[in-house]
Amino acid sequence: MAQWAVILGGSSGFGLATAKKLAAEGLNLYILHRDRRSYAKTLSTEWESIRAQGVSCVTVNVNVLDQEKQPSIVEDMRSTIGEGQVRCMLHSIAQGNVKPLAGSQEERLKAEDFEQTIYAMGTSWQVWTQLLIDARLFADNARSWALTSEGSRLAGKNYAAVGAAKGTLETLCKYMAREYAPLGVRVNLISAGVTRTRALEGIPGHQAFIDNALARNPFGRLTQPEDVANVFALLAKPEADWINGAVIRVDGGEQISGW
């Protein structure tokens, strides 16, 4: 039976790197992303490089956070996969508000900023996991993954809403791991080191994050998307069946390094 990986946010960064790695491991891909048409040519090259590995690669440019569209997306997924099964699902959505808590009413975070960010980067992980469970698309020993960061524990500049979303992810991971285990779904998070991605470059003052990471990391370099993709590929293997509810640091020791 054909095995598939579903990637939410698979057009760049961790999502794209993981898609490439899982394709190399023989998994077919159903990639959901949201990008401007101006990026289409670059993406076309990426998709063809994945298909060249001999797997199916279905890509859909759609807003997966739109709850009205979600049922039709899942139905299309079911139709595309057919008799196949989803071996793993990665939530790699980076869509958050990066503003200060303090400041003028125009500058600071508002309630709706928190709501949008926590849904996009936090609770939508559980929503999509449940959607695939309800559609009976998951394999018997499936995986559901997402990405957290050091910002769930430390206060970075303008990172309050995203940090709250990451904290939400880490709490959800515990409950999802406990309640979805009887359904055959293993749930884990990777806490990646600072990585130069489009999402990072969208944070005001992101160079300070980079400089700090380079100073702290024992290996003296930033985390690469491929570092994270390699660990997701390990978690997809049968040997990782007993890993559930974990937050795994993939950062070369960056987060344990002090002064």
N, C-alpha and C positions, 0 to 999 in steps of 0.2 A: 504494500500500500504506500502510495506516494506521501512523503513527509514534507511539510511546509513550515516556514518561519514567517510570521507576520511582524512587520516592522512599522511602528507608528513614528513617523519622523525619520524616514530613511534616506533623505536626499543629501545629507552632509554629516560631518562630525561622527559621533559615536554610532548613529544609526546606519550611515552608509558604510563605515568600516566594518561593522558587525554583519551587515548584509553580505559584503564581499567575503568575509571569513566563513560565514555559514554556507554560502554558495560553494566555496572551496571544499567544504565538508560534505557536499552533496545534497543540501537542503534546497528545495524550491522556495521561491520568495514571493510574498505578496506585500508590496511596499506601499504604504499610504504616506503622502507628503503634501505639503502646501507651498507652492513656489510660483514666482512670477514667470510669465512666458519668456522673459529675457534670459532666464536661466535654463531654458529648455534644451538648448544645444549642448551645454555642458553635461546636463543630466542624461541626454541621449547617449553620449559617449560612455558614461558610467554604466548605464543599463546594459549596453552592448558588451562591455567588458565582463559583466556578470554572466550574461547569457552565453558568452564564449566558453564558460566553464561547464556547459552542458546541462544546465538546470533551467527550469522555467522561472521567469522573472516578470511578474505582473505589477505594473505601477499605476497608481491612481492618484491624481492631483485633486485633493478634496479636503475640506475642513472636517477633520474627524471629531472636533469638539462640538460641532453642530448637532444637537441631540435629535433634531428633526430628520437629519440625513443618516444618522447611525443605522437605523433598521435597513435602509436600502443598501448601505455599504456592506453590512453583514450578509444580506441576501446575495449580493453580487459575489462576495467572497465564497459563500457556500456553493454557488453555481460554478465558479472558476475552479475551486479545489475538487469538486465532485466527490469521488470516493476517497480522496486523500484525507489526511489529518494534520492538524497544526501541532507540531512538536514543541514550538516555543513562540512566545510573543514578547517583543521588546517595546516598551514605552520609552521613546526618546524625544519627547516633545519639549522644546525650549521656547516657551512663549510667556514671558512674565514682565511685570512692571518693575523697573529699577529706578526708584525715586527715594528721597529721604523721608523719614518719618516727620522730622521737624522742618519748619519753613513756612512760607506763605501758603495760603489755601490753593493757589495755582500750582505750586511746586511739589507739595507733599503728597504722600500716599493717601488715597481715599478708600472708603469701605469697598467700593466696587473694584478698585485695583487689587485689593487682597482677594476678593471673591474670584475674580477672573484668573489670577495667577495660581491660587490654590487649586482651582478646578483644572486649569490647563496642565500644570506641572505636578499635580498631586492626585486628587481624587479621580480624575479621568482614567488613571491607571486601573483602579478598581472597576470603574464603569466598563471599560473595554474587556477586562478579564471576565467579568460577569456576562457580557454580551456573547463572548465566544463559548462560555460554559453553557448558556441558555440555548445557543444554536447547535450544541453538541459537535463543535468543530475540533475541540482539543483531543489529542491522543490520550491514551490511558496513563501515560507517564509524562505529562506535559510540563512545561515551565512557563512562568510569567515573570518578567524582569522589568526593572526600571532603574533609573540613575539618580543617586543622591549626591551630596557633596558635603564638604567640611562646613558649609554655610548653615547646615542644620544645627550646628553646635556653637559656632563662632560667629561673631557679628562683623560682617564686612560692610563697607560703605555702600549705601544705597541698595542693600541686599535683603532688606527686611521681608518683603513680600515673597521673594524667591526662597529665602531661608525658612519662612513659615511653610511654604509648599514642600520643601525638602523634609522638614520635621514631620509634616503630615504623611509623606511617603514612608518614613521610617516607622511611624506608628501603624500605618496600614499594613506594612509588611508583616508585622507580628500577627495581626488578626487574620489577614488573608492566608498566611501560612497555616494557621491553626484550622481555619474553617474550610479551606479549599483542599486540604490534604486528603480528606475522605473521598474527594472527587477526582483524585489523581493528579492534582496540579501542585507543583513545587513552586514556591514564591521566594525570590531573592532580590537583593539590591546590590549594585556596585557603587561604591563611593570612590569616584575617580579623583585623581590629583588635578591640579590646574592644567587645562588643556586649551591650546589655541584653536578655537572653533569660531564659527560665525556668531554663535550665541554669546561667547565670552566677549568678542569684539563689540557687541552691542551694549555692553555694560559701561557706563561712564566711568572713566578712571581705571579701566581694566588693566592698564600697564602696571599699576601698583600690585595687582594680584599676581601678574607674571613675575615681576621683580622679586616679590616675597617668596614665591614658590621656588624660583631658581636659587635663592639664598638658602632656603631650608632643605631642599631635596638632597639627600645623600649622594645621588648620582649626578647632581648638577645639571639636570635637564628637566624640561616639562614632560608631563605625561602625554603620550600620543594616542589618538583614537584607536590605533591598531593594538596598543597595549591592552586596552579595555576589551576590544573585540576578541582578542585571544582568550581572555578569561570567560567571556560569554560562551565561546565555542567549547571550552572545557566543561562549563556548567550544562551544556546540552548533551553531554555524553552520558551513557547509562551509569558509568562509575560515579556520577554526581547525583544519583537518585536520592541519596540520604542527606543532601544539603537542602535545608528548608528553613525559611525565616531568617536568613543570614544577611548581614550587611558586610560586604567584602571590600576591603580597601585595595584599590589598584592604583598605586601612586609612587612606587619605589621607596616608600618609607617617609614620604613628605609629611603626612599628618601626625606621625609620631615624633618628628624632629622638633625639638624645643628651640633653644636660643642659638 
